[in-house]
Amino acid sequence: MSKQITSAFGEAKYPHLNQPDTEFNSEGLYQVKLLVSKEDAQKDIKIIDDVIKEQLIIEGKKQPNKTDKFKRAPLPCTPTL
């Protein structure tokens, strides 16, 4: 996916944009948790779900004889508001 997507406006919680967060990773991670209302997040959640579905279809075509489910990582979005 090469197009740029802008997420909903929200409040940054624990941003690590200038210096990496090294608390749990010695190499450091640049990250930010974005707090948005549940209603505002629906568009972004749909985009994430669509990308996951697209990738599952691609992987299914690569491995047509695979009968067990693909392993899935935890979703990057957790509705909290």
C-alpha positions in Angstrom: 0.0 0.0 0.0 1.7 3.1 -1.2 -0.9 5.9 -0.6 -0.6 8.1 2.4 -3.4 7.9 5.0 -4.0 10.5 7.7 -5.6 9.3 10.9 -8.3 11.1 12.9 -7.5 14.1 15.0 -6.8 13.1 18.6 -4.8 13.6 21.7 -1.2 12.2 21.8 -0.5 10.1 24.8 3.1 9.3 25.7 4.6 10.4 22.4 8.1 9.4 21.5 8.8 11.4 18.4 12.1 13.2 19.1 13.7 10.4 21.2 13.0 6.7 21.0 11.2 4.9 23.8 13.8 2.4 25.2 11.9 1.1 28.2 11.1 -2.3 26.7 13.4 -2.3 23.7 17.1 -1.4 23.9 17.1 -0.3 20.3 14.3 2.2 20.9 11.0 2.7 19.2 9.5 5.9 17.9 5.8 5.7 18.7 2.7 7.5 19.9 -0.6 6.4 21.3 -3.4 8.5 19.7 -6.6 8.9 21.8 -9.6 9.5 19.7 -13.3 9.1 20.3 -14.9 5.9 19.2 -17.0 7.6 16.5 -13.9 9.4 15.0 -11.9 6.1 15.0 -14.4 4.1 12.9 -12.9 5.3 9.6 -9.4 4.4 10.6 -10.5 1.0 12.0 -12.3 0.3 8.7 -9.1 1.1 6.8 -7.1 -1.2 9.0 -9.6 -4.0 8.7 -9.7 -3.6 4.9 -5.8 -3.9 4.7 -5.9 -7.0 6.9 -8.6 -8.6 4.6 -6.6 -7.7 1.5 -3.5 -9.3 2.9 -5.3 -12.4 4.0 -6.6 -12.8 0.4 -3.1 -12.4 -1.0 -1.6 -15.0 1.5 -4.5 -17.4 0.8 -3.7 -17.2 -2.9 0.0 -17.9 -2.2 -0.9 -20.9 -0.1 -4.1 -22.4 -1.5 -3.7 -25.8 0.2 -3.3 -24.2 3.7 -6.3 -25.4 5.8 -5.5 -24.0 9.2 -6.0 -20.3 10.0 -3.3 -17.7 9.5 -1.7 -16.4 12.7 -2.9 -12.9 13.3 -1.1 -10.2 15.3 -3.0 -8.1 17.8 -4.9 -5.2 16.3 -3.1 -1.8 16.5 -6.3 -0.1 17.6 -8.1 -0.6 21.0 -11.3 1.4 21.5 -11.0 3.0 24.9 -13.1 6.1 24.8 
